[in-house]
Amino acid sequence: MISVRQRTLALGLLLTAGPLVSLSASQDAHEADIKASFLYNFARFAVWPAEAVPPGAPLTFCVLGDWFVAQSLEKTIQRKTIDGRALIVARLKDNSALGSCHMVYAGRVDKARALELLGAVDGMAVLTVSDLDTFTELGGTASFFVDDENRMRFIVNMDSARRAKVRLSAQLLRLATLVTSK
């Protein structure tokens, strides 16, 4: 069992990882690996309502639009569990299977597609994450951004997390830029 101190240290080291090599239209493996690590750690530091994740049920990460991140996430979660739960990655092409997702990562989406996704999960206990720069403003739970030092960081919309009934740990929130819906 990993102690709270060990988790905090691991999360801190992960979230202050070195600069990205390149952030271009053709996403490189390094960037996908960093995003996959963030997604895994978001899940480790989140608590879903009991009715959303019944006892013994796996935790499902769904990925829309970015197969590089899906592939990296599959490698990241391989042979791992969170609170004794198996971890699954589902690659989605549309919104039809969103009901089975606990976390949705929407990569390489535009505003219209993001709004469609957020509408489809409205009222569900789903943690939503994207790399779209306005995603948290639109109502998504978290979004990735690159800071002035070329490091991957994240924004969390606290109102979105509350609406989804997903509780995020204080350890995670201390590392985020926090916003609320207007």
Number of C-alpha atoms within 10 A of each C-alpha: 5 6 8 10 9 11 15 14 13 12 21 15 11 14 20 12 13 13 14 15 12 13 12 8 7 7 14 15 15 17 20 19 19 21 24 23 20 20 21 19 18 20 20 17 18 15 15 19 12 8 8 18 18 11 10 10 12 16 24 21 25 22 26 21 16 17 14 20 27 25 17 20 25 17 15 16 19 13 9 13 14 15 10 12 15 16 19 17 20 17 18 19 10 11 14 9 12 20 13 15 23 21 23 27 25 24 22 15 17 14 13 9 13 23 15 11 20 21 12 14 18 13 11 17 24 28 27 27 25 25 20 20 15 14 26 26 18 17 24 29 29 29 25 21 16 15 11 7 9 14 16 20 18 21 22 27 22 22 18 24 22 13 16 21 18 22 16 20 13 11 15 18 16 10 16 18 13 15 16 14 12 7
